[in-house]
């Protein structure tokens, strides 16, 4: 008995079917690619928004520091002016050496300049390291960020070092010991500050440094450094206010009906 195997004719696809399958596969891959790009972009934008919000917090902390340092340096410059004038009064024999030296010591004890301003830049560094800066759509904010952290930031670091050097030079030339003792000194001190100053008054080198007319030159030089530092703080105050206002305005717009160019997702 013969066994008959059924024959099923093979379906030959048309070229249009191959083309359709190719386009469907291409569309699926392309769609997946775009979906992944959109997801990654959303992550970057969300990270950018977080960094800009953190930057606004840093700016608020900076503004408090700027105000504190400005008050200190303004008060310090007034004291330096008083010391310079007292030196001239002594040279003109309008006050005695004893009164003059006592006055200089008392005034110097109240001077608080020397604490420098350091920018809170952790959020800025995160913005750079995560590539968030590239997705900020506002050119104004980009410009203000660059001005605040890059242009003024470099000047600030240079002048912090210059201020430290100027303070060391002033202390070296005038031999003055500031009465603002650190906790380290307080824990180790065996002589009270007033007793130390009374002892210094008996030392010729100390008295000579204060009554020397060159004392006014050292004060004037130190005062000039403080004056420039105040100028720099004033620029920082202006830049801080502009950048903070720009960030807050964009954030408020983003929370309202109109999308924000800086915080837009």
Secondary structure, 3 states (H helix, E strand, C coil): CCCCCCCCCCCCCCHHHHHHHHHHHHHHHHHHHHHHHHHHHHHHHHHHHHHHHHHHHHHHHHHHHHHHHHHHHHHHHHHHHHHHHHHHHHHCCCCCHHHHHHHHHHHHHCCCCCCCCCCCCHHHHHHHHCCHHHHCCCHHHHHHHHHHHHHHHHHHHHHHHHHHHHHHHHHHHHCCCCCCCCHHHHHHCCCCHHHHHHHHHCCHHHHHHHHCCHHHHHHHHHHHHHHHHHHHHHHHHHHHHHHHHHHHHHHHHHHCCCCCCCCCC
